[in-house]
Amino acid sequence: MHKHIFLIFLLACFKVYSQQYNIQLYNTDNGLPQNSVKDIIKDKYGFLWITTENGIVRYDGANFLVYKNFPLNSQRFTYFYGSPDKDSIFSTGGYGRIILLHEKKPTVYENNKKNQNFISKDNIEYFLYSSNYSYGVVPVNYYMKLKKGMYYLKENFLLYKSYHTKTEEKLKINPFHENIPRIFAINESVFFLDIRNQKVKQIEEDNIINSYHIPLLTDRKSKIFWNQINNQVFILNENTLYTCRYETGQLKITPLMQMSNNIKKDNLISIYYDEFYKKLYLGSSTDGLQIISFSEFTAIKSPKSHSIFYSLLPFSSSSVITYWGEVYDRNGFITDKKFKDTSPFFMDYDQNRNIIVRNEGHAMIYKKESSYKNFISLPIKDFFINGFFYDENRYYAIIVKPGKNGTNQFYGMLAVYKDTSFNSLEKKIIFNDEPTRFLRINRDNMLVGTIKGLYKVSLITNKAHLIGTDEISIRNIIKSKNGNFWITTLGKGFYLLKNDRLIKMPRDSNDNISSAHTILEDSNGFFWIPTNNGLYKVLESQLLKYAQDQSFKVNYYRFSKDSGFNTNEFNGGSNVCSAKLENGEFVLPSLDGLVFFDPLKIKSYYPENLYVERCLVDNQELYFKNNLYLDQESDRIEIFIDAPYFANPDNMVIQAKLSGNPQKKWQLIGKERKFSISNLGYGNHILTVRILVSDTGKFIYKKVNIIIPPYFYQTFWFKIIIFLILSFLLYFLVKWRLSFLKKKNYELERVINLRTKKLSDTVEKLETTKIRLHKEIEQQKKLIGTITHDITTPIKFIAHTAKEILEKEEFDQKLTEKILHSIYKSSDQLYNFTITLKEYADIYSHREDKTEFYSLYQLIEEKRILFSTIAENDNTAIINNVNPFLQTQISKNILAVILHNLLDNSVKFTKNGTITINNTLENENIILLISDTGIGMDEKKIEYYTKLQDNIESEKLLLQKYGMGLHLVLQLLQMINSKIVFEKNKLQGTSFKLILTNKKND
């Protein structure tokens, strides 16, 4: 029974238009191992797989990865079968051997009953039928596998066997026509093409449930391309390719494309359509792989010879008008208003929707009321309009004039008119450089761009203020919906104007955006930026974040010629270099056509995942999961980053970094998609890879642990053992060293102590000597000063007396005796001073600090003999009772002078008496007691000399009154650290008690 249901056959009402597409051809010259592409499928991970007669190829959108060294007798492969969802895809190789595609790589799979590509039933062999590549001229029996059962295709019938009931049912149809199966499956429905009856019959399990009249499917000229694993059916008829789908109980046939002569279609044997990326893959038996990329961009060329477009204006809700007066929509040329000799760089609407254009020497206004056929001309001499806009009260224009002396320099002005006409100029603001664009900020201020900078102009003061200091050539000034002002420049990038400050936006990876022409904003907050090398898309919100934080990463999405343009170079330089249409489309002029597109329909493609599972170690390929185990001998490691992505590779952002340096920046991975490592040390390293997956800057991450085991001598336990051994060695070495050092220190301390003692003694002696010398010097100064003073008086007296004698003419005897007596006394006093001073000087001249012992008795005896003659004249005896065996080291010279003076003093004042010298010992001191029986010293002298001895450094010397003798004695006693005690004897005379500090022999 044939039951007709509604069939949506879109061919009857569908107009095939010249859809924009781009063709890429791959063969053995650029990636394929062989030019016969037998089958094309996509796995669950997003990779494309291709069978050829020289291996299996994996394609990720940028690179072909060829597998052809399988351990098989042949590397020829035909079709794929299996289940991509279950990650089990098979292909048959030489002599029935099977290749399994699993986890993104192919391996040889031993044949089993479940996945055989041929089976035997009732002694008849059936070959798997899952692709119309099985077409042949030799009669062959086939079988088809569906979820609920299996179909056997024989020449006169179709046999269905249920998996569940195991029952078999024959359908009396002939599935072959001219030995070719005329049957295909979509989901669980089988469709039989009844060529004779021009019917398409739908079969489910063992029943024919529907019958369709679809001439396109039953047309003998139609070529059917079916692939069960892709669940896709295509029809090629008279250069038009259709898709055939079964949806909501209806069979739908839709034209996909009109194949041009550029497409090699004669030997097509496999087709796959990627609806997500809008790409069609055509496999040929001789010409390799053709990839057809469809686009929502439409590039329209002029029917005339030229297709270079500059300024344009929206004309209707879906069309634009160019400076020639030509009107275009996305389907092509509509009409021509035939504007005459217009400049390509300026056109605009006035308040009445008239179109203002310019040519050399004129501004022409084409009237809307005449459908832009008629115009009025405004003569302009020596200047031209470069920009225009109006408000409800007046016109504003940028006027440019050429420089003087025939140079190429221009200057210009901002012209403000009194009303909405060019008749009366109200004010003008002059610029020394050529003005290019202007835009009103508010009622009182405007922005004016020139070829050398951006100015803020006050319409109140008529003054222009330069914004920024860098010299930049302004291309365009745009105000976004949220009130931000954006500035594009010639070669210097584009800027955000904020608080009268220009903030430069980041460059793209190729620095194409440095020459942005303009900015168009869509309703989703995206900016569309045409440049000299492609069209860029970016979120305004990202740019604003960058303006606040320059470390923020801005992601530009690039559309290139592969997206549907005729050229990558868009045009700017005109006052209006883009158009927004009421139907939502944007229109951009380029060097080769007008580009129409709806920004809300243009999709940004990003990878959905990435895989880091392959590497090349010293030219040997390895596969791994999350952990990569390497050894230290590996010289160079290349880790491949696989990411199926079938759009513009410029928009794939892959970055990687290796652990160990937290400050290291992300490294951008190139189009080769590999991360190279060399000389990586042992240990656990983490490779982190990330890939951009959205316009908002979202990344997904993948981490790989790279584990490089250490050599035995690099292991922790080896280091511990070595550490312990070295510690023990160090311990014993330190212990031995300490013992050695203690011994050396002991010896050293002994030597040091000895030398320190000697040094201390020397220092002490030096210090004592220093003090002594200081005292001596001071006393010498004092003594010499006093002597000098006391000598002066007698000398002066002698001189005065001699003068007095010379002046007298007569002398009496008494006066003469008196004068001579005075001269005698003064001379004698002077003589005594001199003798004493000589003795004192002799001590220093002949002073020796010798340590030899000498006899004190003998020294005194010498002095006794010296004075004995004088003493005997006065009937005085000198008695030496000193111990004859007493030895001393006291300075002999000094002690001799002391004794000389004391004995001289005693002899001088003793008459008819005795002078006795005795000695005693008290501790280390020698006590010499010199006693006489003379007239004795009075108490004042004793008090004076006692006080002087205690304060000899500060007391004043009375040499003239008391003489030099005892003063000298006191000085000399100081030098030998000794003292004298003056005592009056009880009966008569004076005793001198010398307390001498005796030196001992060390």
C-alpha positions, 0 to 999 in steps of 0.5 A: 500500500502506498500512502502519500504524506506531506513532503517538504520539497524545498526545490520548488520554492527555493531560489538558489542564489550565488552563495559566497564560499571559499575553496581550498584544495589539498592533495599530495602537494600539501598534506595528503599521502595520496589523492584518492579520498575514499571516506570522510567522517568526524569522531566524537572529539571533533577530528576529521578522519580520511581514508586513502589508498596510502594510509589514514589521515587525521585533520584538525583544521590546520594540519594533516596527521598521516598514519600509514605504517600499520603492520599490514600487507597493504595501506589501502583503506576504503570506508568507515563504519562503527559508532563515533559516539562510542568512540569505536570507528572501524575501517578495513585495510588489506586482506580484511584486517581492521583498523580501530579509531579509538581515543584519537588514534588508529590501531590494528584491531583483530577481526571479530564477529561483532565488527566484521566487514563481511559475514556469511549466511546460508553459505552466502557472503555478505559485505557490509553496506554503510556507504555508497562507496560500495557501488560496483558493477559486479553483483555483490550481496550486502548487509546493513546494520541498524540498532534494532536489526539487520538487512540483507540485500539480495538481487530479488529481495530485502531480508530483515532479521530482528536482533530481539526476536531473531525472526526473518522477514522478506520484502519483495523489492529489488534493492539493486538497479544495474547492480548498484544498491539503491538504498540508504538509511537515515537514523532507523529508517531505510529508504529504497529508491524505486527507479522504475516506479519513480517512488521513494519507499520508507522502510522501518524494520520489516514494513514499508510505511511510506511512499514518496514521489521525489523526482530528484532522488529517482532521477537517473542523473542524480548521484547519491552520496550516503554515509551511515556513520555520518548519518548524511545523504547528499544529492548531486544533480546538474551541478547543484548539491542538495542535502536530504534529511528525515526530520519530524516524520518528513523527508526534506531536500534542501539545496546546499550550493551551486557548484561552480566550474572551480569545483572538481566534481566529476570524480567525487566519491565522498562528502561530509558537511560540517554544519557547525563550521559551515564547511563542506568536504568533498573527496575525489578519487583522483583530485584529493580533498576539497574544502568548501567554506560558506560564509554569511559575508557577501561580497558584491562587485560592480557590474562595471570594470571597477570594484574599488569602493570608498564612501557610501551611504545607506539608501534603503533598509537593505541597500547602499548608494555609492559616490557614483550613484550606484545602488547595491544590496547583498544580492548585487547591483540594483540601479544607477543614479549616475552621479557625475565626476564625483570624488570617492572621499566625500558624500553625505545627506543633508537635513532633507535627505539630499545627497551632497557630493563633491568634485573638483571645484564644486559641491553638488547636491542631488535632490531627493525629490528628483529621485537623485537625478537632478542636482544643484552645484555650489562653486567652490574655489581653491578648497573642498569639503572634507566633512559635514553634519548639521543640527536643527539650526545650522551646518558644520563643515570641514573645509580643506585648502591646498598650501601655497607655493604649489606644495602638497601641504594642506591646511583647513578650518572648521566652518560654522554656518548661520543656518542650514545652508552654505550661504552665510558663514558665521565663524571659522577656526583655522588649523595649520594642518589638514583636518580630516574628521570632526564630531560634536561632543556637546552643544559647546565643544567639538572634536576635530582630527587632523593629520597631526593630532586631535583637537578639542574645539570650544564653539564659545571661545573659538579656540582649539586645544591639542589633546596629547603630545604625540603626532598622530594622523586621525582617520575617524572619530566614533561615539559608541552607544554608551557615550565613549569616544573612540579615535582611529589613526593612520598606522598608530592604532586606535584610542579611547578618549577619556577625560581629555586623555588618549588611551591607546588600545592594545595591538593584535598579534599581527599589528593589523589593527594599527591602521583601523579605518572606523568602528561599527558597534552592534547591538551585542556590544561588539565593535567591528573594525575594518583594516587594511588586512582583515576585519576585526571583532572585539567587545567594547567592554574588554577595551574599557577594562584594558583602559583601566588595567593595561595588564588585561588581555584583549582578544581580537577575532579576525575575519579574513578573505577565507570568510567570504571577502574578495580581498582582505583590504578594506577602504577608509579615507573617506568621510563615511567608510561604512554603513548601518542598514535598517535591516541590521546589516553592515556594509563595508567598502573594500578594494574588491567589492562591497561587503554585506553582513549581518553582525548578529548572524556572524558566528565567532568560532572557538575550539571546544577542547584541546588534547595534549597526548602526543609528543616527539622525543628525539624523532620518535612519536609517543602517546601519553595520557596525563603523565609523560615519562621521559628520561634525561637522555632525551635531547629535544622534546616536542609536545603537540597540542591538538585542538580540532578547529576548522575556522580561521587559525588566526583566532586560535589562541593557545598558550603554554608555560612550564612550571618552575618559574612562577614569573614566566609569562605565557608562551604563545603557541604558533600554528605548528601547535607544538611546545618545544623543550630541551635539556629538561632536568630530572623531576616532576614538571607541570606543563600547563596549556590553555586555549581561548574558547569564547569572545569574553576571554574564557580559557580552558586548561590542560595540565600534563605531568612531565616525569623525568626519573633521576639517575641513581646518584640523583635520587633522594636516598643516594643523596641521604647516604652520601650526606651521612657518609660525608657527615661522618667523615666531616665529624671525624675530620672535625674531631681530629682537627679540633684535637690538633687545633687544641694542641696547637692552640695550647702551644700558641697560647703559651708562646703568646702569653710569654710574648704578651708578658714581654710586650706588657713589660716593654709597654709598661717600661715605655709608659713609665719612661714616657711619664718620666721623660715628660716629667723631666722635660717639664722640670728641665723647662722649669729649671732652665727658666728659673736659672735663666731668670736668676742668672740675669740678676747677678749679671745685670748687677755686675754690668750695672756696678761696672758701669758705675765704676767707669762713670766715677772719676775718683774712688775711695778705698771703702767704696771700691772694696764695697763694689768689688765685694758685691761683684765677687758675691755676684760672680760667685753666685753666678759661678755656682749656678753655672757649675750646678747647671753643668753637673745637671747637663753632664748627667743627661750627656753621660746618662746610661740606663745600664743594668750592671751592679756596682758597689754602693759603698765604693761610690760613697767612698770615692765621694768621701775621699773627694771631700775629706781634704776640705772637711779636714780644713774645718776639722770635720770627719766624714765616716762611711758606714755603708755595707761594703757588700751592698750592690745596686743597679741605681743609675750610678751617674745620678746617684753620684751627683746626688751624693756629691751635692748632699756631702758638699752641703754638709761639708760646707755647713759643718765645722769641727764636727762629723758627717756620717753615712749609714745604710739600712734595707727596707723591703726593696729600698735602700736607705742612706742616712747622711747626718752632720753636726753642722749648723743645720737647716732652718725649718722654713727650708725643710718645709720648702724642700719637703713641699717642693718634693711633693709638688715639684711639677707645680711649685715655683723654684726659689733658686736665687734664695736657696741655691741650686744644689738641693733643687738639683737633688730633688730633680735627680731623685725624681729620675730614679723614683726615689725620695729624700727626707729632711730632718733636724737632729735633736742636738745639732745638724741635719740628717738627709734620709735617702729612700732609694728604689733599688733595681734587681737583676732579673 
